[in-house]
Amino acid sequence: SVLMTYDHVELTFSDIEPMPDAFKGTKKGSVFLTPYRVIFVSKGKDALQSFMMPFYLLKDCEIKQPVFGANYIKGTVKAEAGGR
């Protein structure tokens, strides 16, 4: 079940070596919050169509509230063993 939905969300990846083409740049789309995971679905024709982050793989999450800019969440997502 979907608990919340947010449109007009931007997703950015960093600290990935080497950076695959699908993860480069800022992705725009929607986020769906479920009881077990966060799901990002990109808008338009992007190489990254969707990205799922289970809560148990999210680490070091911080809510940032800059004076001049939009609020955002910053954290680390570890790859699941054997995941794709």
Z-matrix of the N, CA and C atoms (Angstrom, degrees):
N
C 1 1.444
C 2 1.533 1 109.27
N 3 1.320 2 116.07 1 144.33
C 4 1.455 3 122.32 2 -179.79
C 5 1.529 4 108.29 3 -93.60
N 6 1.338 5 116.54 4 123.34
C 7 1.452 6 121.88 5 -179.52
C 8 1.525 7 111.96 6 -85.21
N 9 1.340 8 116.38 7 -42.03
C 10 1.459 9 121.63 8 -179.26
C 11 1.517 10 109.73 9 -147.79
N 12 1.330 11 115.94 10 153.27
C 13 1.462 12 122.78 11 176.35
C 14 1.521 13 108.49 12 -131.71
N 15 1.327 14 116.18 13 136.78
C 16 1.458 15 121.72 14 176.74
C 17 1.527 16 108.70 15 -128.00
N 18 1.325 17 116.60 16 129.03
C 19 1.458 18 122.19 17 176.27
C 20 1.525 19 109.07 18 -100.25
N 21 1.327 20 116.78 19 168.26
C 22 1.468 21 123.44 20 177.52
C 23 1.532 22 111.33 21 59.74
N 24 1.333 23 116.22 22 44.33
C 25 1.466 24 122.88 23 -179.85
C 26 1.526 25 108.24 24 -100.38
N 27 1.328 26 116.17 25 143.98
C 28 1.463 27 121.54 26 175.11
C 29 1.520 28 109.36 27 -113.21
N 30 1.337 29 116.77 28 136.08
C 31 1.460 30 123.63 29 -179.52
C 32 1.517 31 108.16 30 -123.18
N 33 1.333 32 116.25 31 129.75
C 34 1.461 33 121.52 32 -179.89
C 35 1.518 34 109.03 33 -129.78
N 36 1.330 35 116.04 34 138.00
C 37 1.463 36 121.75 35 178.00
C 38 1.524 37 109.06 36 -108.02
N 39 1.335 38 116.74 37 143.51
C 40 1.461 39 121.42 38 175.53
C 41 1.527 40 108.59 39 -146.19
N 42 1.310 41 115.97 40 170.89
C 43 1.472 42 122.93 41 178.06
C 44 1.519 43 112.90 42 60.28
N 45 1.338 44 117.13 43 33.10
C 46 1.463 45 121.52 44 175.02
C 47 1.527 46 106.89 45 -110.88
N 48 1.321 47 117.27 46 123.13
C 49 1.461 48 121.51 47 179.12
C 50 1.512 49 110.15 48 -126.56
N 51 1.286 50 121.76 49 123.50
C 52 1.469 51 126.82 50 -12.77
C 53 1.529 52 109.65 51 -74.09
N 54 1.329 53 117.37 52 152.47
C 55 1.467 54 123.87 53 -177.83
C 56 1.535 55 109.52 54 -82.64
N 57 1.350 56 118.50 55 110.75
C 58 1.467 57 120.06 56 176.12
C 59 1.537 58 110.40 57 -63.80
N 60 1.322 59 116.92 58 150.38
C 61 1.466 60 121.74 59 -178.55
C 62 1.524 61 112.62 60 -55.64
N 63 1.326 62 117.63 61 -36.07
C 64 1.471 63 121.32 62 -177.59
C 65 1.527 64 112.26 63 -64.70
N 66 1.342 65 118.14 64 -22.52
C 67 1.462 66 121.80 65 -177.73
C 68 1.522 67 113.63 66 -99.09
N 69 1.325 68 118.63 67 -2.77
C 70 1.468 69 121.88 68 -177.65
C 71 1.515 70 111.48 69 -77.54
N 72 1.323 71 115.62 70 143.87
C 73 1.455 72 121.63 71 176.50
C 74 1.516 73 112.88 72 82.29
N 75 1.323 74 114.35 73 -175.91
C 76 1.465 75 121.38 74 179.46
C 77 1.518 76 109.06 75 -97.20
N 78 1.312 77 116.15 76 127.85
C 79 1.467 78 122.29 77 179.58
C 80 1.519 79 109.15 78 -96.66
N 81 1.312 80 117.07 79 138.10
C 82 1.461 81 121.75 80 178.59
C 83 1.517 82 109.26 81 -115.65
N 84 1.329 83 116.22 82 139.66
C 85 1.452 84 119.88 83 -179.16
C 86 1.512 85 112.46 84 176.09
N 87 1.330 86 115.39 85 -146.57
C 88 1.465 87 122.73 86 -177.30
C 89 1.521 88 109.89 87 -124.28
N 90 1.338 89 115.24 88 152.75
C 91 1.464 90 121.61 89 177.43
C 92 1.522 91 108.49 90 -119.68
N 93 1.324 92 115.61 91 137.09
C 94 1.460 93 122.98 92 177.16
C 95 1.524 94 107.46 93 -119.12
N 96 1.322 95 116.02 94 126.01
C 97 1.458 96 122.04 95 179.87
C 98 1.522 97 108.46 96 -102.60
N 99 1.334 98 116.34 97 122.75
C 100 1.461 99 122.15 98 176.76
C 101 1.522 100 107.66 99 -115.81
N 102 1.316 101 119.20 100 173.68
C 103 1.473 102 119.97 101 178.84
C 104 1.533 103 113.84 102 -64.38
N 105 1.339 104 118.55 103 -17.26
C 106 1.454 105 121.50 104 -173.92
C 107 1.517 106 115.02 105 -118.79
N 108 1.344 107 118.16 106 -17.39
C 109 1.459 108 119.47 107 -173.60
C 110 1.519 109 111.77 108 -158.49
N 111 1.330 110 114.76 109 167.20
C 112 1.463 111 123.43 110 171.67
C 113 1.525 112 106.02 111 -111.18
N 114 1.321 113 117.47 112 130.60
C 115 1.459 114 122.30 113 -178.88
C 116 1.520 115 108.55 114 -119.27
N 117 1.336 116 116.49 115 125.41
C 118 1.455 117 122.70 116 175.64
C 119 1.521 118 107.81 117 -105.71
N 120 1.336 119 117.30 118 130.49
C 121 1.465 120 122.99 119 177.02
C 122 1.516 121 106.86 120 -122.15
N 123 1.340 122 116.86 121 120.38
C 124 1.459 123 120.64 122 -175.82
C 125 1.525 124 111.29 123 -74.97
N 126 1.312 125 113.87 124 155.31
C 127 1.456 126 121.64 125 179.87
C 128 1.519 127 107.83 126 -98.38
N 129 1.318 128 117.75 127 135.65
C 130 1.460 129 121.07 128 176.90
C 131 1.510 130 112.76 129 83.11
N 132 1.320 131 114.36 130 -159.99
C 133 1.473 132 122.09 131 -176.82
C 134 1.516 133 109.84 132 -98.11
N 135 1.299 134 116.99 133 85.66
C 136 1.457 135 122.76 134 179.68
C 137 1.518 136 108.64 135 -114.18
N 138 1.332 137 117.02 136 151.00
C 139 1.469 138 120.70 137 178.12
C 140 1.528 139 110.78 138 -63.00
N 141 1.333 140 117.06 139 -33.60
C 142 1.462 141 121.85 140 176.07
C 143 1.524 142 107.34 141 -93.84
N 144 1.311 143 117.34 142 102.09
C 145 1.462 144 121.10 143 -177.29
C 146 1.515 145 112.10 144 -80.32
N 147 1.344 146 117.06 145 -37.35
C 148 1.463 147 120.74 146 178.92
C 149 1.524 148 109.13 147 -156.41
N 150 1.337 149 114.65 148 160.77
C 151 1.457 150 121.05 149 -179.85
C 152 1.522 151 107.75 150 -148.69
N 153 1.333 152 117.53 151 126.77
C 154 1.450 153 122.33 152 -177.30
C 155 1.523 154 109.51 153 -113.08
N 156 1.344 155 116.29 154 134.34
C 157 1.462 156 122.01 155 -179.48
C 158 1.521 157 108.94 156 -125.69
N 159 1.344 158 118.90 157 101.77
C 160 1.470 159 119.80 158 174.69
C 161 1.528 160 109.77 159 -65.95
N 162 1.323 161 117.21 160 143.46
C 163 1.465 162 121.19 161 -177.41
C 164 1.529 163 112.51 162 -58.13
N 165 1.341 164 118.55 163 -35.43
C 166 1.453 165 119.94 164 -176.59
C 167 1.535 166 112.56 165 -70.91
N 168 1.343 167 118.52 166 -12.20
C 169 1.459 168 121.67 167 176.77
C 170 1.531 169 112.62 168 -99.54
N 171 1.331 170 118.71 169 -3.60
C 172 1.461 171 122.90 170 177.89
C 173 1.526 172 109.46 171 -84.64
N 174 1.322 173 117.16 172 130.00
C 175 1.465 174 122.51 173 -179.00
C 176 1.527 175 109.60 174 -132.29
N 177 1.323 176 116.58 175 154.68
C 178 1.471 177 123.31 176 173.23
C 179 1.525 178 113.19 177 52.40
N 180 1.315 179 117.99 178 43.07
C 181 1.466 180 121.34 179 -179.56
C 182 1.524 181 110.29 180 -76.65
N 183 1.327 182 115.64 181 136.16
C 184 1.456 183 123.02 182 178.13
C 185 1.523 184 109.08 183 -134.92
N 186 1.305 185 116.86 184 142.49
C 187 1.461 186 121.63 185 172.95
C 188 1.517 187 106.65 186 -98.53
N 189 1.320 188 116.21 187 120.96
C 190 1.465 189 122.50 188 -178.87
C 191 1.526 190 109.29 189 -103.79
N 192 1.317 191 116.31 190 135.43
C 193 1.462 192 122.37 191 179.13
C 194 1.522 193 109.46 192 -130.21
N 195 1.333 194 117.16 193 77.09
C 196 1.466 195 119.56 194 -179.10
C 197 1.528 196 111.54 195 -67.42
N 198 1.338 197 115.98 196 151.41
C 199 1.458 198 120.95 197 179.71
C 200 1.527 199 110.41 198 -65.09
N 201 1.334 200 116.92 199 -45.93
C 202 1.460 201 121.74 200 -179.58
C 203 1.526 202 109.29 201 -112.85
N 204 1.313 203 118.02 202 84.87
C 205 1.456 204 122.33 203 179.75
C 206 1.511 205 110.88 204 155.11
N 207 1.313 206 114.92 205 171.98
C 208 1.458 207 121.19 206 -178.59
C 209 1.530 208 110.97 207 -78.95
N 210 1.311 209 117.05 208 149.02
C 211 1.460 210 122.09 209 173.21
C 212 1.526 211 108.92 210 -64.79
N 213 1.337 212 116.25 211 150.18
C 214 1.460 213 119.38 212 177.56
C 215 1.520 214 110.41 213 -153.93
N 216 1.326 215 115.23 214 164.20
C 217 1.458 216 122.63 215 177.36
C 218 1.517 217 107.39 216 -110.57
N 219 1.326 218 116.30 217 132.70
C 220 1.459 219 121.94 218 -179.43
C 221 1.516 220 107.83 219 -123.18
N 222 1.331 221 117.03 220 136.12
C 223 1.452 222 120.42 221 179.36
C 224 1.512 223 111.66 222 -169.09
N 225 1.304 224 115.22 223 -175.74
C 226 1.462 225 122.78 224 -179.22
C 227 1.519 226 109.03 225 -118.47
N 228 1.330 227 115.36 226 135.71
C 229 1.461 228 121.32 227 175.18
C 230 1.521 229 107.15 228 -116.29
N 231 1.311 230 116.43 229 119.32
C 232 1.461 231 121.05 230 177.65
C 233 1.529 232 109.14 231 -87.30
N 234 1.331 233 116.09 232 142.34
C 235 1.457 234 120.11 233 177.97
C 236 1.525 235 109.63 234 -69.84
N 237 1.303 236 115.86 235 140.90
C 238 1.463 237 120.58 236 177.64
C 239 1.514 238 109.14 237 -75.90
N 240 1.316 239 116.45 238 138.66
C 241 1.472 240 120.80 239 179.52
C 242 1.524 241 109.52 240 -58.43
N 243 1.319 242 116.60 241 124.84
C 244 1.457 243 121.23 242 -179.09
C 245 1.526 244 113.25 243 78.78
N 246 1.320 245 117.48 244 4.09
C 247 1.476 246 121.18 245 -179.91
C 248 1.521 247 111.06 246 -77.40
N 249 1.321 248 114.80 247 168.07
C 250 1.476 249 119.79 248 179.93
C 251 1.485 250 110.22 249 -123.08
